[in-house]
């Protein structure tokens, strides 16, 4: 298999896919978290209050509520990438997320690559793109920008 990567202009909140991967902070309090709550609806607040926090490196698959996608995969990733250990840790998080996607047999996934770059760093998005190039799952990845 070769991974099918498509760069699309749709917002991650408007894309129709099996799931979106969305990065949040540990305490669900940053601007990105507030934005997904405003798009997905207040039921997402209940999910966040039940979880209370997310350790760095952890991910959860949750309902997407008012979004067009079916599921949202929320994950907390390291804020800074300074060493090769940091890079490896970030790659491992991406591997774990995609193992979860494969396990649930999702065919399509969307990631907001611009948000990843803006909210974290250009390096985060480069590591993600490199990671995708080395995957051979039969899955369509929408790169929202």
Residue pairs with C-beta under 8 A, 6 or more apart in sequence:
1 136
1 137
1 138
2 136
3 132
3 133
3 135
3 136
3 137
3 138
3 139
3 141
4 139
4 140
4 141
5 132
5 140
5 141
5 143
6 140
6 141
6 142
6 143
7 143
7 145
8 15
8 110
8 142
8 143
8 144
8 145
9 144
9 145
10 142
10 144
11 112
11 144
12 20
12 22
12 110
12 111
12 112
12 115
12 144
13 36
13 39
13 40
13 67
13 68
14 68
15 68
15 69
15 110
15 142
15 144
16 68
16 69
17 69
17 70
17 108
17 109
17 110
17 140
17 142
18 69
18 70
18 71
18 106
18 107
18 108
18 109
19 61
19 64
19 69
19 70
19 71
19 72
19 73
19 101
19 106
19 108
19 109
19 110
20 64
20 67
20 69
20 71
20 72
20 73
20 109
20 110
20 111
20 112
21 73
21 75
21 97
21 109
21 110
21 111
22 32
22 36
22 72
22 73
22 74
22 75
22 112
23 32
23 74
23 75
23 76
23 77
23 115
23 116
23 119
23 120
24 30
24 32
24 33
24 36
24 54
24 74
24 75
24 76
25 32
25 33
25 76
26 53
26 54
26 55
26 56
26 76
27 53
28 48
28 51
28 53
28 54
30 119
31 119
32 115
32 119
33 48
36 44
36 72
37 44
37 45
37 48
39 66
39 67
40 64
40 65
40 66
40 67
40 72
41 65
41 66
43 63
43 65
44 62
44 65
47 62
47 63
51 60
54 60
54 74
54 75
54 76
55 76
56 76
56 77
56 78
57 76
57 77
57 78
57 89
57 92
57 93
57 96
58 75
58 76
59 73
59 74
59 75
59 76
59 93
59 96
59 97
59 100
60 73
60 74
60 75
61 71
61 72
61 73
61 100
61 104
62 71
62 72
62 73
62 74
63 71
63 72
64 70
64 71
64 72
69 110
71 104
71 106
73 97
73 100
73 101
73 109
75 93
75 97
77 90
77 93
77 120
77 124
78 86
78 89
78 90
79 120
80 86
80 121
81 87
81 90
81 120
81 121
81 123
81 124
81 127
87 123
87 127
90 124
90 127
91 127
91 131
94 127
94 128
94 131
95 131
98 135
98 137
98 139
101 109
101 137
101 139
102 137
102 139
106 139
107 138
107 139
107 140
108 139
108 140
108 141
108 142
109 139
109 140
109 141
109 142
110 141
110 142
110 143
110 144
111 128
111 141
111 142
111 143
111 144
112 144
112 145
113 125
113 128
113 129
113 143
113 144
113 145
114 125
114 144
114 145
115 144
116 124
116 125
116 128
117 124
117 125
132 141
